Structure formats: structure tokens, C-alpha cells
Amino acid sequence: MTLLRSLSGSLIIMVGLAVTAPVPSFAQTAPQIEPFSLPVRPVALTQDIIKRFLYSFAPVGAQMKEEAAGSAVLSPEATARLDKKAAEYGFKDFNDWGETTRTIMVTYHWVTNPEPREEVEKAIASIPSMPNLTDKQKAEMIDGLRSGLATVEKARPSAENLAIVKKHVSSIKPLYKQWTSL
């Protein structure tokens, strides 16, 4: 049980990455940068993109909260305001900013947790000894972890993205904590 608790943060993130569906079009629903969601099309990161992202995270996030306050559907005007805010930081539009955010956050997770297979295998090994679960529940947990791991491993960021994010780990860390607590 102690082993599972110590691995729970990373495992939850990995499984969350694996099972979260892509975020719907922001023009149609309230804007959200879903924690643990994989980018639909990962962005090829550069120093400039990282810098613009770091400067934009707080103001674009604040605009996003303001526009989505209590609304499930955004008006065309609200979408335009979000697009404009993202463009102030050099992004094509809010969707571009969102894909960049997901790319950076997923890459950050890989930088800080480079061996997901090892973590998942340790968790899988501890499941059979869990007394409060039925055999069926144990099998479902094991299958879910293996499935999630396969998806996560397929989403491994490029070596170039990993190298760029490594240079900015300390700057990205507090933003990652915010992103994962949404």
C-alpha cells in the first residue's frame, strides 16, 4: 500500500494522460486546458515558444476563466477575445496556445518521470496483495494500467522537445502544478 501511495501521483498522471480524450474545439465549448490530456498534434518546441508560453500562462489562463465563467458554450465574441489574448503572445489563436500548453506539460511530465514502465510494473506487482479488492477489480486495475502505459509510451515527446523542456524545468514546474490541479 505504501508503494502505491508513493507512486500514485505519477501513475494517476500517466493513466490520466492515456485515457483522457482530446479536448473539444474551444470555439464550441467553454475553454479548458484539461489536465493530463495529450496534445492532438504535438508542437515542435523552440526556446521562443517556451518563453512566450511562460509569459502567457497567467494572462491567458485568467482570460480563459473570465470567458468561461458559468458558461458551457462560448459566444463568438468570447472566442475572439481568447484568440486575441493568445495572439498577444505570438500564438495563432487560443487553440494553438492550448496545443502548446498540452505539449509542454506532457513533455515536462516525461522529463520528470522518464521511466513510466518501471513505475507501472511496480504498481502492477503490488495489486495482487490488495485485500480489499476482488479478483475482477484487480484484473481490471492491471489491464487499465497496462493499457494506459501503452498509450503513454506512444506519446513520448521528441528528443528535441525533451531537450528544450529540460532547460526550463524550474520555470515550468509551478505551472505544471497548477495545470494538474485544475
C-alpha positions as CSV (number, residue, x, y, z in Angstrom):
1,M,0.0,0.0,0.0
2,T,2.9,2.4,0.8
3,L,4.4,1.6,-2.6
4,L,1.1,2.5,-4.3
5,R,0.8,5.8,-2.4
6,S,4.3,6.8,-3.4
7,L,3.6,6.0,-7.0
8,S,0.1,7.4,-7.1
9,G,1.0,10.8,-8.3
10,S,2.9,9.6,-11.3
11,L,0.5,6.8,-12.0
12,I,-2.5,9.0,-11.9
13,I,-0.9,11.4,-14.3
14,M,0.1,8.6,-16.7
15,V,-3.2,6.9,-16.7
16,G,-4.9,10.2,-17.0
17,L,-2.8,11.1,-20.0
18,A,-3.7,7.8,-21.5
19,V,-7.4,7.8,-21.0
20,T,-8.3,11.5,-21.4
21,A,-9.9,12.2,-24.8
22,P,-8.7,15.1,-26.8
23,V,-10.2,18.4,-25.7
24,P,-13.1,19.5,-27.8
25,S,-12.9,22.5,-30.0
26,F,-12.7,25.6,-27.9
27,A,-14.9,27.6,-30.3
28,Q,-17.8,25.3,-29.4
29,T,-17.4,24.7,-25.6
30,A,-16.1,26.6,-22.6
31,P,-12.4,26.7,-23.0
32,Q,-10.5,24.2,-20.9
33,I,-6.9,23.0,-20.9
34,E,-7.7,19.6,-19.5
35,P,-5.1,18.4,-17.1
36,F,-3.4,15.2,-18.3
37,S,-4.7,15.4,-21.8
38,L,-2.4,14.6,-24.7
39,P,-1.9,17.1,-27.5
40,V,-3.8,16.3,-30.6
41,R,-0.8,17.4,-32.7
42,P,2.3,18.0,-30.5
43,V,4.1,21.3,-31.2
44,A,7.7,21.3,-32.2
45,L,9.0,23.4,-29.3
46,T,11.6,26.1,-29.5
47,Q,13.2,28.5,-27.0
48,D,10.9,31.2,-28.3
49,I,7.8,29.1,-27.9
50,I,8.7,28.2,-24.3
51,K,9.4,31.9,-23.5
52,R,6.1,33.0,-24.9
53,F,4.3,30.2,-23.1
54,L,5.8,31.1,-19.8
55,Y,4.8,34.8,-20.2
56,S,1.3,33.9,-21.4
57,F,0.2,31.2,-19.0
58,A,-1.2,33.5,-16.3
59,P,-2.9,36.2,-18.5
60,V,-4.3,33.7,-21.0
61,G,-5.5,31.5,-18.1
62,A,-7.2,34.4,-16.4
63,Q,-8.9,35.4,-19.7
64,M,-10.0,31.8,-20.1
65,K,-11.6,31.7,-16.6
66,E,-13.3,35.0,-17.2
67,E,-14.8,34.0,-20.6
68,A,-15.9,30.6,-19.3
69,A,-17.4,31.8,-16.0
70,G,-20.6,29.7,-15.7
71,S,-20.9,29.1,-19.4
72,A,-20.8,25.8,-21.3
73,V,-20.8,27.4,-24.7
74,L,-18.8,30.4,-25.7
75,S,-20.1,33.2,-27.8
76,P,-18.2,34.1,-30.9
77,E,-17.2,37.3,-29.2
78,A,-15.7,35.4,-26.2
79,T,-13.8,33.1,-28.6
80,A,-12.5,36.1,-30.4
81,R,-11.3,37.6,-27.1
82,L,-9.4,34.4,-26.2
83,D,-7.9,34.2,-29.7
84,K,-6.8,37.9,-29.3
85,K,-5.2,37.3,-25.9
86,A,-3.3,34.2,-27.2
87,A,-2.2,36.2,-30.2
88,E,-0.8,38.9,-27.9
89,Y,1.9,36.3,-27.0
90,G,2.6,35.2,-30.6
91,F,0.2,32.3,-30.8
92,K,-2.0,31.8,-33.9
93,D,-5.1,31.6,-31.7
94,F,-6.3,30.0,-28.4
95,N,-6.4,26.5,-29.9
96,D,-2.7,27.0,-30.8
97,W,-2.0,28.1,-27.3
98,G,-3.8,25.1,-25.9
99,E,-1.9,22.6,-28.0
100,T,1.3,24.3,-27.0
101,T,0.3,24.1,-23.3
102,R,-0.5,20.3,-23.6
103,T,2.7,19.7,-25.5
104,I,4.8,21.4,-22.8
105,M,3.0,19.8,-19.9
106,V,3.2,16.3,-21.3
107,T,6.9,16.8,-22.2
108,Y,7.6,18.2,-18.7
109,H,6.0,15.1,-17.2
110,W,8.2,12.9,-19.3
111,V,11.3,14.9,-18.3
112,T,10.5,14.5,-14.6
113,N,9.2,10.9,-14.9
114,P,11.3,9.3,-17.6
115,E,10.6,5.6,-16.7
116,P,6.9,5.1,-16.7
117,R,7.2,1.4,-17.4
118,E,9.2,0.8,-14.3
119,E,6.6,2.7,-12.1
120,V,3.7,0.9,-13.6
121,E,5.3,-2.5,-13.3
122,K,5.9,-1.9,-9.6
123,A,2.3,-0.8,-9.1
124,I,1.0,-3.9,-11.0
125,A,3.2,-6.1,-8.8
126,S,1.5,-4.7,-5.7
127,I,-2.1,-5.1,-6.8
128,P,-2.5,-8.9,-6.2
129,S,-1.8,-8.3,-2.5
130,M,-4.5,-5.7,-2.0
131,P,-7.0,-7.4,0.3
132,N,-10.0,-5.0,-0.3
133,L,-10.3,-5.8,-4.0
134,T,-12.0,-8.7,-5.7
135,D,-10.0,-10.7,-8.3
136,K,-12.1,-9.0,-11.0
137,Q,-11.2,-5.5,-9.7
138,K,-7.5,-6.4,-9.5
139,A,-7.6,-7.7,-13.1
140,E,-9.3,-4.5,-14.3
141,M,-6.7,-2.3,-12.5
142,I,-3.9,-4.3,-14.0
143,D,-5.5,-4.1,-17.5
144,G,-6.1,-0.4,-17.1
145,L,-2.5,0.3,-16.1
146,R,-1.1,-1.7,-19.0
147,S,-3.4,0.0,-21.5
148,G,-2.6,3.4,-20.1
149,L,1.1,2.7,-20.2
150,A,0.9,1.6,-23.9
151,T,-0.8,4.9,-24.8
152,V,1.6,7.0,-22.7
153,E,4.6,5.3,-24.3
154,K,3.3,6.0,-27.7
155,A,3.0,9.7,-26.7
156,R,6.7,10.0,-25.8
157,P,7.8,13.5,-26.8
158,S,10.5,14.0,-29.4
159,A,14.2,14.2,-28.2
160,E,14.2,17.8,-29.3
161,N,11.1,18.7,-27.2
162,L,12.6,16.9,-24.2
163,A,15.9,18.7,-24.5
164,I,14.2,22.2,-24.7
165,V,11.9,21.5,-21.7
166,K,14.8,20.2,-19.6
167,K,16.3,23.7,-19.9
168,H,13.1,25.2,-18.3
169,V,12.1,22.6,-15.7
170,S,12.2,25.0,-12.8
171,S,10.1,27.6,-14.6
172,I,7.6,25.1,-15.8
173,K,7.2,23.3,-12.5
174,P,4.8,25.7,-10.8
175,L,2.7,26.0,-14.0
176,Y,2.6,22.2,-14.2
177,K,1.4,22.0,-10.6
178,Q,-1.4,24.5,-11.5
179,W,-2.3,22.5,-14.6
180,T,-2.5,19.2,-12.7
181,S,-4.7,20.7,-10.0
182,L,-7.4,22.1,-12.4
